[in-house]
Each structure stands twice: as C-alpha cells, then as structure tokens.
Amino acid sequence: MFEEIHDQRMRLRLSAQDMEQRIAASPFGERSKAWAQRWLASESHGQVGLALFNLPPIIERAQGDILYDVDGKEYVDLLSGFSVSALGQCNEEISKVIQEQSKKLIHYFDLPHPERIRMAEKLSEICPVQGDASRVVFGVTGSDAVELAMRAARYATGRPLILTAYGDYHGVTYSTIAVTGKGGMWPYFYPVPPLDTGIGYYPFPYPYQSPFGRAPEGVSDEQWCLERLEEYFEYYFGSKESPYREVKSNITNVAAFLVEPYQSSAGYIIPSPGYLKLLRRLCDKYGILLIVDEIQTGLGRTGKLWCYEWEDIKPDMVITSKALGGGIPISAVVSRADVLESWGAGAHVSTQAGNALACAAGNKVLETLTSPGFLDGVTERGRYFTDGLRELQSRYPLIGDIDAKGIYIGIELVKDRETREPAVEESAFILKEAVRDGMVFEKGGYFHNRFQLIPPLTIRKETIDRALGIFDRAFAEATKQFGRT
C-alpha cells in the first residue's frame, strides 16, 4: 500500500527534464529563460506558478494595467496579483504613502498605532454587519483572518461545526485547508489528513453546472439549486426539535457558515441569486453566525464595496485581505461586537498583524475606494469589458457562459453548449496562446475550463480593447485547432 502511494506521489513530481522542456517550449526571450533556470534551481517545485502556467513570465516591473518581463515584453495584466493590486500596479498615490510612512514607523508588533486605529474605525464604518456595533481583529494573510473568524465563532457560540461549500477557497495552511474544498490541494497534506472534524460541506449553487443535476422543465437552474440546497441543509444539519429536551425548538450544532459570496479561486462563479439570503434566513432560524469571506470579492471588485451588498443582507462577520493593503500584506475580520468581546485579552496575537506600513497603505486604498464616483467607474469599465466578451461569445461557440458583476468576470468554455461538456484542452491552449501574445490571467474551474479575469479596477478601456483582441485571436486559433464551429 505504502509503495503504491509513494509511486503515485512520485508521478506528481516535476523532473529536471520536465523543467527543461517547459523552458525550451516557452515563448519567452533569452533573459527570461535564464532567469527561469535560476528560479527553478532555487525554489520549491511545488510553486503555484507551475500549476497555473506551463511557465509563468518572469516579471521585472509593472505600471497600472501592464506588466513587463525581464526581456521588456509587455503583458496585459488580468491578474493584478490575484486582486491585490486592485488600484493598479505601482499606484503612485499608494507608493507615496508607503514612502512617507516608512520614515515614521514601519513596525510596532501587534500593538496600536494611529494608522491601525484609523483603519479599524474606517472598516467598522464602511462594512455593515449585524448588531448595533462592530469590532475588528487584524491578521497578516487571508488564512490568518479565516482562522481568527472560525475561532471566534466557535468560542462565542460554544458550537463545533463550521459549514462551507464544496469549491470554496479559504486558505491552505493546516488550520484552513479543511475549509478549502478546492480540488488538488488535499493530497499534498498527506500523510496527516487536513480534516478538522468540526467541518461540514454542502454543494455550491453553481447554476451552469448544477451539482443537483439539470432543472426540470419549467424551473430555472438558479431556483432549482437553491431549493435543493435548503433541503440539503435541513436534512443533514438542521433539527426542528430536540430529542434531548422537554422544550422543543430549532437546534443545531453548527457555529457558522463560512462562505465565499461568489466562488473565486474555483473559477469566478456567481451562484444562484438569493444564495446569501437563504443562508441568512437559515442562520437566523438556528442561531448560526454568517461569515462572509470577501477576500477576493470585496473592496469594489463586483461594483459594490462588498459583494454581499448585492443581496441586501448583513453578515455577522466579514473577512477581508488581498487588495486591503495596496500590495502590503494585511488582513482583517470585521465582526458584530458581541462575538469579538466574548474572549479575553491575549486570545490572539500575530507579530506582523496590523503592520504600520500596511495600515497606512490600506487607509489610502479605503479612501480611494470610497471616493465619489469610483465604484461607478468600476461598473462602467466592467460593463464595457463584458459587452466585448459577449460579442466574442456570439462568434465563438466555445464560450458557453459568462459570469460578470463589476470587474469580477468568469468565462466557461464548453465543447457543446447543449451538453455543457467542459472544453479542457481548448482552455489550456487558449491560455498558452494568450501568454505568447502578451496577456496573463488565471485558468481554473471545477473542470479546468474556466478563465478568471482579475484586472485592476482601474484598467483603461484601451487595455480592455487590447485584451479583447488577444482573446479574439486565441479563440480563432483554437477554433481552427479543435474544429469547433
């Protein structure tokens, strides 16, 4: 048995020959290939870049919505550092704030300073949660914040279970991998299972590829998903009456739902409308906390400051990170006050949490995002981009579905629009062509057939046009290559 497992793991390895072949086949210049040799000789071969791309570009500098590799080649940036550089690469105003703060205070442990206090106040002001008051707790990474939220929810409720959706991504540390139902990560935690026994899972309401099967005639895919999901919860996790008490009531051992409002790492998938409203209703019914992970969807990405605002609900806790620090690592949980007042001093600590440099940059980010007209601009640019993609969809049957809200855009590729069979090989081919032509984005999805487009929120229309042109050429070439009509 162990020899078999060892053999399986060895097959996952990337050999020196694999690396040489990737470098030789890459469309990059000589300097890039030389840097790639150095990179692969010095870093772990478990690098995420080797999973996202055959070989990622070696980027030396960037400005706004354009990246430049070490050979000077330009790339349209549809990654923005996975939504970290949401206000554009090397934003001049943020860079100026970082420079000024670096002359005053860079680090003060996990202790208060003016920029940290200002950020906590601003987050409480702009992030509405349940209750009359809120509190903030800081971390460094998104995983930090997720763990803090889970710990607080369990401590405050005295219940063990955290429920999350299959396909959600909430981190890949040992404390958070159990709530990341994204495929491909768990095997790398062998031989210690990454399974927190207090975690439960449910199907994500993904209308285009419904986990509950195609809807019957007369019922929309969106409605079908939500109806089945509510039945699923009531059957597995709810109880209309307690068999252990004389007083009968709705009870559960669930402390919290921990959810992405839209599934980001899984493919930028927008769920059935009403998903968060359903969860809010179940939380109110059973006394469960609703934790919304806005690490990718928040801070203006969908055209509203927070994605949950589209459903007109208030969570009990909100997690934010990525774009918050303007490129400097920082994370935060905004919670209704009673939850974060339930524990005592010293309940949490992190050396770099609430770092002065990150808070100063973050306060500039929040100032920009909440300035008049900024989110209207995001909506306008997102609509312009989406209209262009829908025009491509009208000409290329490979594009089966487009999810879009603000500049949160997911594209699903299929071999046949009727059967919705995933176009896996075609997706890989188009990404390869796009990189060759000077554009980077993420390919993901449950079936490895979705494109996640995450440009800066400030992307220029001329850059959008450039991106659409690259997609047009790549889809045309794929159509020739694979014979799709």
N, C-alpha and C positions, 0 to 999 in steps of 0.2 A: 504493500500500500504506500509506504513512505517513498519507495523508489519511484513509483508511478507519479506521486505528487511532485517529487524532485524533477522528473522528466518533464512534466507539464510546465513547471516553473522555468526550467532551462529553455523551453521553447519560446517563452516570453522575452528572453534576453535579446538585446541587440548586440550582435558580434562586431568586432573590428571591421570585418568585411562589409557588414550591413552599413556601417557608418561611412566607409569609403565610397560605397555605391551611392549613398544618399548625397554625399558631397559632389561626386562626379556628375550625378544626374541633375543637380540643382541649376537653376538659371542665373546664378549669381556670378559676379566678377571675381577676379583672382584674389583681391584683398579679402573679400567676403569668405571665399573658400579657405584662405589661410587662417582667418580668424575662427572659422568653424572648426578647423583642425585643432586649434588651441583650446577652444571651448570644450570639445568632446574629449580631449585628453585630460581635462582638469575637473570637469563636473560630472555628477551622477548621470548615468544613462536613464534614470527614471524621470528626467526632465519633462515637464508637461509640453514644452515646445516640440518635442519629438513625437508627441501624440497628436498635437493639433495640426502640425505641418510635416511634410516629408523632411524638410529642413527649414527652420524659420530664418527670415532675413536677420542679419547682424546690424542692428540699428545703432547709429552713432549720434544722431541729433534729430530734433524734430521741432516743428513750429506750427501751431494751430492744428490744422487737419491733415498735415503732410509729414511723413517720416522720411528720413534719409539714411541709407545704409552706408557702410564704410567705403563703398565704391562711388558714393554720391548719387546712386539711383534713388528716385522718388517713389513713394508708395502712398496711395490714398489710405488714410487711417480709418478703417471701420472697426477698430478695436478700442481705441482710446484707453489703452492699458486696462482692458476689461472694466470700462466705465469709471476708472479712477480719474483720468484726465478729462473730465466731463466739460470743463470750460476751455479745452484746447491744450495742446502740448506747449509747455513753457509759457504759460499765460503771463504776460508782462506784469499785470497788477499783483498776481499772487507771488511771482518771483520777487517783486519789490518788497512785499510784506515779509517774506521769508528772510530776505537780506536784512531788513530793519530789525526784525525780532532777534536774529542771530547775534546782534550787537548788544542786546539787552539781557536775554535769558533764553537758554536753549533747553535746559533740563532741571527739574526740581523734584525728582522722584514722583511718586503717586500722591502729590500734595498740592494744595490750592495755590493758584496764581491768578492774576486778573484775567488773562485770556481764557483760561479754563472756566472761570466763573461766568464770564460773558457768554461762552458757548453753551454752557448748561442752561443759562437763562433763556438764550435765544431758541434752543431746541425745545424747551418747555413751552415757549410762546407759539412756535410755528408747527408743533407736532401734537395735535389734539388727541388725547386718549380718554378713556372712561374716567369718570370721577371728577371731583372739583379741583384737584391739584395733581401735579406730577413731580417726579423726581428723575434724575439722570445718573447713570453709572457709566464710567468710561473704561474702554479697553484699548488694545492696540490694533488687533485684527478683527475681521468679521467672526472668525471662530471664537475669539475671546468673548465677544458680545453675545453670541449664541449660547455659549456655556453659562455666562452670567444670567441670561434670561431663564434658561432651564433650571438653574439652581434656585433662583429667586422664586420661580413659580412653584417648585416643589416645596420649598421652605414655607412659603406663605400659605399654601393650601393644605399641606400635610398629605398630599396625594402623590402616588408614584409615577403614574403614566404620562408620557408626552406623546401626542399623536402627530404624525406628519404624513405627507403624501408621498407615495412612490414617485421617484423622479425629482423630488425637491433636492436642493443643494444647500447645506447649512455649514459646511466646513469639512476638513479632512484631518483634523487632529484626533487623537484617541478619544477625546471627550465628545467630539461632534460627528465622527464618521457614522455613528449609529443612526443619526437623523439625516444622513445624506443617502438617499435611495437612488443615486445616480449610478448607472451600470459601470462596471470596470474598476471601481475603487476598492471594494471589499477584499478581493483576492490578495491584494498587496499587504493586507494586515495579518495574513497567516503567519504563524500558527496560533496567535492569540485572537480569538474572534472579536470583532469590533462591535459586539452586540450588547448594548446596555439593555438589561432585561426589563427596564421600565419604558420601553419604546414600542409603540404600535403604529401600524401603517394602514393607509387606505388608498384606493385608486384616485388619481388626479383627474378631474373632469376635463378631459382633453377631447373636445368635440370632434375634431377631424379624424382622429384615430381612437375612437372611444374604447376604453377598457371594458365597457359593458356591452360591446357589440353595436352594430348599426341600429339606429332607432326604428321602431315600427312605422308603418305608413301613417301619416297624419301627425307625427310627433317629431319635433326638431331634435337634432343631435344634442344641442345645448340643454334643452329641457330634459331629455332622456338621461343625460349624465347626472344632473342634479337630483332627479327623483331617485335614481338608483343609489346615489351616494348617501342620501339621507336614510334610506332603508338599510344600507350597509352599516352606518354608524349605530343606528338604533339596535340592530341585531347583535353586533359584536361588542359594543362598548357601553350602550345605554341600558337602563333598567327602570321601568316605570314604577316599580315598587320594590322595597327591600324585603327579602325573606327573613332577615335577621332582627327586624324591629317591629314593634307593635304599630308604630306610626308609619304608615305607608307614604312614600314620597319618591320623586325622581332622584335617583342617586347614580353615582359613577365613581370609579377610582381614577378618573382622568384629571390631571392637574391642568393641562394646557394643550391647545392646538398650537403647533409651531409650523407656520406656513409661509411659503412664497406666494404673494398675491397672483403673480404670473410666474411660470417656471422659466428661469433664466438660463442656467447652465445646461438644462435639459433641452434647450432649443428655442428659447424665446417664444414660449407657448402661452397664449392668452386663453384662460379657461372659460367655461360657460358663464355668461353674465348672471350674477346672483350668487356666485360661489362664496364670496366673503359674507354676504348677507345670511346665507344658510349657516355658515359656521358661527356667526354672531348669534343667531337665533338658538342654535344648539348650546352655545356657551351660556347664554342667559338662562336657558331651561335647566341646565345641570350645574350651574355654578363653576363653569370651566373658564380659565383665562385664555384669551385670544392673543397670541404673539405673532405679529406680522413682521417677517424678515424683508426689509426694504433695502437690503444692501446693494442690489442692482437696480431694482425698480424705482427706488426713491430718489429724492433730490432732483426732481424735474424731468427724469428720463421719459416718463409717459405723458408729459404735458401738464401734469399737476405736480405739486411739490411732493406728494406722497401718492402712491398708486391706490391705496385703499380709499382715497377720497372719491374715486370714480364710483364706488358703491355706497357712498354716504353712510359709512359706519365708523365707529370709533373702536379701535383695538384696546386691549388692556396694556399691551407692551409693544413697542416698535424698536426694531434693530436697524441701525444704520452704520455704514462704513464706506469703503471704496472712495467715492467722489468727495466725501466729507472733508478730507484733509488736503484737497488740492494737490495730491501727489505725495504727501507725507502720511505715513500710516497712523490711523486713529479710528476708533470705533466707539459707539455709544448705544446704550439702551435707554429709551425714554419710557417710563412706566407710570401707571397710576400710583399715587403717593403711598397708599397703604401697603402695597407689595414691597416696595423698597425701604419701607420703615419697619418691616416685620423682623429684620435681623439686627444684630448688634454690631458695635464698632469692631473692625478687623475682619469682617465677614469676607471681604475681597481685597486683593492687592495685586498690582502688576507694576513692575519697575518703570515701564515706559508709558503707562496709561495717562492720558490727558497731557501728553508732552507739550511743552510751551510752544515749540516751533509749529507743531501740527495744529494746535488750537488757534494760533494766530492766522495761519493759512486758512483753516476751516472757517474762521469768522468772516474772512473775506469771501469765501465761497458762499456762505449763507447770505451775506449782504447782496452779492450779485444775483443769486437765485431768487431772492425775494424783492428785487428791484422792479419797479413798474414796467410792465411790458415784456419782461424776459421770458416768461412761460408762454406768452402769446407767440413770441418768435420761435420757440421750440415747436409749438403746434404747427405753425406755418411751414417751417422747414421740414418737419416730419410729413406733413401732407404732400408737399412738393416731391419728396423722395418716394413716398408710397404711390403717388399717381404715376410716376415714372416706372416703378416696378410693375404696377398693374398693366401698364401699356405693354411691357415685356411679356407679362403673363398672357395677354391676348394673342401674342405671336408664338410663344413657346409653350407647348403642352406639358413640358417637363415641370413647369411651375404649377403645382397642384393647389397650393393655398398660401395666402399671405396673412400673417398676424401683424397688426400695426396699431400702435397707440403712441402719439407723440413721436419721438425718435427711438422707440422700442419696436424693432422690426424683426420678425422671424419669417423665413421663406421655407416652405416644404416642397421637396422635389419628389415626383412620383413617375413611375413608368406608364401608368394609366390613371386618368382622373376618375374613372368609374370605380375601379377596384382599389385605388389609392395605394397600390403596391409601391413601397419605397424604392427610389432610384438611388441606390447606394453608390454604385460605381460611377454614375454620372455626376454625383455630388462631389466625389473626390477629384474627378477630372476637372470640373469647373473651378474648384479651389486652386488646383495646381496651375491652371491657365491664368487665373486672376493674379496669382503671385508673380508669375512670369511677366504679366502685363503691367505690374506695379500697383497691386492693391492687396491688403490683408484684412481678413475677417475670420470669425470662428465658424467651423463646421461642427455640428453636434446633432442632437436629437436622439430620441429613443432608438431609432433605426439608422442613425448616422446619415440622415438625409435632409438635415435642416441647416440653414445658414442663419447665424445670429449677427445682425448688423448693429454695431455699437459705436457709431461715430461720436465725436464731440458734439455736445448740444449746440455748439456754436458753428457747426460745419457750414461752409459757404455754399451757395447754390451752384457756383461754377465747379466746386469739388463734387457735389452731388451729380452734376451732369457728367463729369469725368468718370465717376463710379458707374453710372448707368451705361456709359459707352463701353466700359470694360466688361460689365455683365453681358451686354448685348453681344459682343464678340465671343465671349466664352460660351454663352448658351448656343450661339450659332454653330460654333465648332463642335460642341457636344452633340447637337442635333445631327450633324454630319457623321460624327464618330459612332454614335449609337443608333442612328436611324430612326429617331423619334420624329413623328410628324403631327 
